[in-house]
């Protein structure tokens, strides 16, 4: 995806087996972050960084969702263990990851880690890709939202 593209069409199940459609995210800004795997050190740091700044996202009227290939049940355990106040979506076949163009890292061994920030019309305003700078994803998303909403 490139800046200015619109949010791809998708429907995924969350940790509670509720469907979320991309069309449901229109009308307010949203942040969708893709990560490799629940309960790994880097992914836990990233998820908790978003958790710790969740009030700021909420104050900006933004919806926040995380996406990985893990099952809804794995997401439910991960969410509860780390008190994550946002939805985690299961992309078990990697179809949505492919629609967003999130590529694998480390010679294809590890699913990519990339964050996408959309405005209220569903237009991509910022993206950030870093496998190692896990907490930077939160800072990048908040900066993009603050800049866009100013």
Helices and strands as residue ranges (DSSP letters): E 11-14, E 19-21, G 22-25, E 30-34, H 41-52, H 54-59, E 63-68, H 72-81, E 87-90, H 95-100, E 114-118, E 124-129, H 136-149
